[in-house]
Amino acid sequence: MSDEHKFGWGLFLFGVVVCVVTALLLPKFVVAALVFAGLCAAAGAYLLDWLSTPLRAIASLIIIIGGLALLGWAVWPALELPRVAITGYDVILFKPYQSTFVNIYFRNVGGPGNITIYSAAGFALATANPTDIKHELDSFIQKGVAAGGGLSFSLKPQEIKWFTVIGPLLTPQQAELLRKGTYAFYFSGTIIRGFDGRNYDFCSFVEGNKPNVVLQCPEQ
């Protein structure tokens, strides 16, 4: 292999490494700008006959790879699937003659698409094991998933939505025990993506005497 060939392939491999590193470390628009600049430089050198035959072949590869990279950058947001990030809770426990409930707010941090939500809520002693309560709620939720008919959303990228998880209606005596912290209010659910059926599970609870402090159920 001649020195010219070695230089050309070395330059090409160096460019590939730089592209990979910048793609991992830099913002998306910076990566796109770098790819576009490299594409223009390679195309200009190719068209102006500044390159010998081996280097023209390498420039052709750069142009093809750069073009595909830009095409992927333009098309990928439309192909990305929705991803839900829960952003807040509004827990309502003590409205007279109304069921307990929680409003859960979320943002779609992925692409456009459809999701379906299945959820459940209930009360347990504050001394109960949260993992055990989560398993009981999960069992109930899976029955709902098998039956179908969950709450469906059609999401746009970065769109903010909310849904309500309804709990039981408390008697005055139960509400008083809840206020004292004897009981905790649990709410759990699963969010299923329409395209591939992938699910995101959530489970939280509040102690009755601290309804504004939302705690997360243990993973296991």
Phi, psi and omega in degrees: 000132182287166178298325180295318177297315181298317180297317181297313180291325177297317178297319180295314181294323176298318178297322178297315180298316180298319179298316180296315181296315180293326179295327181278328190255333187257158176300158186299320183290330177291317178300316179299320180294319179295317178297318181295318179296316178296321178298315180295318180296315180296318180294319180297314179297323180294312184289330182272005178059037178276354188244146173286173186304312180298319181288331175295323176296319178295319178299322177299317178298318179299317180297316180295311181296317178297319178297317178294323179297316179293322178297316178297321178298323182283325187270330189304319180303326179287335182269343182294140182271158180294145175225126187264133173237118179287130186248344181182166181226148173227097187267126180242116185240334194238030174280126183300136174062025176234151176295150171289149179198168175222133171267127182246125183257141181214160177237141174274107181264009178247209180272183180288155179161186183246146174226158174229135185245132173239134186213167178203158179213157179186178181246151176211161176300142181298338180273357182290157178284118181303327180296319178296318179295320178300317180297321179295316179294320179299320179297318178294319181295320181296329174295321176294320178298318180295325180281336182082181176085029178286184180272118186256145176227144169252118191250144169257159178302135178067011180286141179256131179224173174211157176217164184245134173251118185269133175253186182284162173274126184268147170283161177305323180293318179294321179297322179293318177295325178295317179300326182281352180090012178290327181245159172236148180257121182252142173219134187216163179183178176223138180249117186252128179280137187289327188288311186240001177075008179291142184240153175237119182263146175222151177203126180218169176204159174232144172278142189302328180273359176222064187293347181266358180255102182271123180254152180263139176293147176300152180294322181243000000 
